[in-house]
Amino acid sequence: TTGGWSPYFLNDTPSSRRPWMFRKQYDVIDRLLERYSDKTHYGERRHPEEFAMAFHRRMRGLWGLPPRNVHFTGREDRLEELATRLERTSELLVAGMGGLGKTQLCTEYCYRRFPAGYGLVVWLNAESADSLVADYKQLLRDWTPTPTPMEVPVSSSSSASSSPSPSASAGSTAAAAAADKSTEEIIAEVKSRLFRSQVPWLLVFDNVEHP
């Protein structure tokens, strides 16, 4: 039964934990999974190695971070305090009146700590519920693996075509898949991917009015 499975179980689970792949009746089981693909996401599955490489390639770097202020100076004590506190706790609130430079301080901290301290830094605009949801959706779209575009030979006499390229179609499919999810599903999927990440990560919520 697939009861209680993650929607992405077929991708997440290594072959050693997919015993039906080593049974003579594996094709029967696959047909059952395909029949109920609305629940098993059978058509989206990939070989574990392929999925892992595509997944982890998209789980490194800086996402949404404001441009670095090249004129940032001083406040070394505050930066050191941020580093010390984040070594002791998984959550930290940086609060204060507007205009004190909280965003600039956190931005500088992120740039200084990447990549030695964090392999992934995600910066979300939490000024409003709409802006936060929009960032979550875009983040998931950017993290959604897309198939490698097919190589299509083109002769010198070929004329231009209005048909979308395979890469464009793949990107559109990934965007549509993310758009079809509810807000709760999107947030849950982002959290799941972060917690499965193999690199240290930092998630920043900027401009939170009521933490």
C-alpha positions in Angstrom: 0.0 0.0 0.0 1.1 3.6 -0.6 -0.8 4.8 2.5 1.1 7.5 4.4 3.8 7.8 1.7 5.3 11.1 0.7 4.1 12.2 -2.7 7.7 11.9 -3.8 8.4 8.5 -2.3 9.2 6.9 -5.6 12.0 9.5 -6.1 13.2 9.7 -2.5 13.6 6.1 -1.7 16.8 4.3 -2.8 16.5 1.0 -4.7 17.4 -1.0 -1.7 14.1 0.0 -0.1 12.0 -0.7 -3.2 11.8 -4.5 -3.0 9.2 -4.8 -5.8 12.0 -3.8 -8.2 13.7 -7.2 -7.6 10.6 -9.4 -7.8 9.4 -11.2 -10.9 6.1 -9.4 -10.6 7.6 -5.9 -10.5 5.8 -5.0 -13.8 2.4 -5.9 -12.1 3.2 -3.6 -9.2 4.4 -0.9 -11.6 1.1 -1.1 -13.5 -0.8 -0.7 -10.2 1.3 2.3 -9.3 0.7 3.8 -12.7 -3.1 3.2 -12.5 -3.2 5.3 -9.3 -0.7 7.8 -10.5 -2.7 10.7 -9.2 -1.6 9.5 -5.7 1.7 7.8 -6.5 3.1 10.4 -8.9 4.3 7.4 -10.9 5.0 9.3 -14.1 7.3 11.7 -12.3 9.6 9.1 -10.8 13.3 8.9 -11.8 16.1 6.5 -11.0 17.4 7.4 -7.5 20.8 8.4 -8.8 19.4 10.7 -11.4 17.0 12.3 -9.0 19.6 12.7 -6.3 22.0 14.5 -8.7 19.4 16.8 -10.0 18.0 17.5 -6.6 21.3 18.3 -4.9 22.5 20.5 -7.8 19.6 22.8 -7.0 20.2 22.7 -3.3 23.3 24.8 -3.1 24.1 28.5 -3.5 22.3 31.8 -2.7 18.6 32.3 -3.4 16.8 35.7 -3.1 19.6 37.4 -1.3 19.8 41.2 -1.7 22.9 42.6 -3.4 25.8 43.0 -1.0 26.6 46.5 0.2 30.3 47.0 -0.8 30.5 49.9 1.5 29.4 48.0 4.6 31.8 48.7 7.5 31.9 48.2 11.3 29.4 46.3 13.3 31.8 43.4 13.7 30.6 42.7 17.2 27.0 42.3 15.9 28.2 39.9 13.2 30.1 37.9 15.7 27.1 37.8 18.0 24.9 36.5 15.1 27.4 33.7 14.4 27.7 32.8 18.1 23.9 32.7 18.7 23.2 30.7 15.5 25.8 28.1 16.7 23.6 27.6 19.9 20.1 27.7 18.4 18.3 26.9 15.2 16.2 30.0 15.3 17.1 33.6 15.9 15.0 36.8 15.8 16.8 40.0 14.8 14.4 42.8 15.9 14.5 46.6 16.2 13.0 49.8 14.9 12.9 50.5 11.2 16.0 52.1 9.7 18.5 50.5 12.1 20.1 48.4 9.4 18.8 44.9 10.3 18.5 43.8 6.7 22.0 45.2 5.9 23.5 43.4 8.9 21.8 40.0 8.0 22.7 40.4 4.3 26.4 40.9 5.2 26.3 38.0 7.6 25.0 35.7 4.8 27.6 36.7 2.3 30.4 36.3 4.9 29.2 32.8 6.0 28.6 31.4 2.5 30.0 29.0 1.5 32.3 28.2 4.4 29.4 28.2 7.0 26.4 27.5 4.8 26.2 25.6 1.5 22.7 27.1 0.9 21.2 30.4 1.9 17.6 31.2 1.1 16.2 34.7 1.6 12.4 35.1 1.6 10.4 38.4 1.5 8.1 38.1 4.5 6.8 41.6 4.4 3.3 40.3 3.6 1.6 36.9 3.3 1.3 37.3 -0.4 5.0 38.1 -0.9 6.1 35.2 1.3 3.8 32.7 -0.6 5.1 34.1 -3.9 8.7 33.5 -2.9 7.9 30.0 -1.6 6.3 29.2 -5.0 9.2 30.6 -7.0 11.7 28.7 -4.8 9.9 25.4 -5.4 9.8 26.1 -9.1 13.5 26.8 -9.2 14.2 23.6 -7.2 12.0 21.4 -9.3 14.1 19.1 -11.5 13.4 19.2 -15.2 14.3 16.6 -17.7 17.4 17.1 -19.8 16.4 18.6 -23.1 16.4 16.2 -26.1 19.0 16.9 -28.7 17.4 17.5 -32.0 19.6 17.8 -35.1 18.9 20.8 -37.2 20.0 21.1 -40.8 21.1 24.3 -42.4 18.0 24.3 -44.5 15.5 23.9 -41.6 13.0 26.7 -41.2 12.1 28.2 -37.9 9.2 26.5 -36.1 6.7 27.9 -33.7 6.7 24.7 -31.6 8.1 25.1 -28.1 11.5 23.6 -27.5 11.8 20.6 -25.2 13.6 22.7 -22.6 10.8 25.3 -22.7 8.2 22.6 -22.4 10.0 21.0 -19.4 10.2 24.4 -17.7 6.5 25.0 -18.3 5.7 21.6 -16.9 7.7 22.2 -13.7 6.1 25.7 -13.2 2.6 24.2 -13.7 3.3 21.5 -11.2 4.3 24.0 -8.6 1.4 26.3 -9.4 -1.1 23.4 -8.9 0.0 22.8 -5.3 -1.8 24.5 -2.4 0.2 26.9 -0.2 0.4 24.3 2.6 1.7 21.7 0.1 4.3 24.1 -1.2 5.6 25.1 2.2 5.6 21.5 3.3 7.6 20.5 0.3 10.2 23.3 0.8 10.6 22.2 4.4 11.0 18.6 3.4 13.7 19.4 0.8 15.6 21.6 3.3 15.5 18.9 6.0 16.8 16.4 3.5 19.6 18.6 2.3 23.1 17.3 2.7 24.6 20.8 3.2 24.2 23.3 6.1 21.6 25.8 5.2 20.2 29.1 6.4 16.7 30.4 5.9 16.0 34.1 6.3 12.6 35.7 6.6 13.0 39.4 5.9 10.7 42.2 7.1 8.5 40.1 9.3 6.0 42.4 11.0 4.5 40.0 13.6 6.9 37.1 14.3 
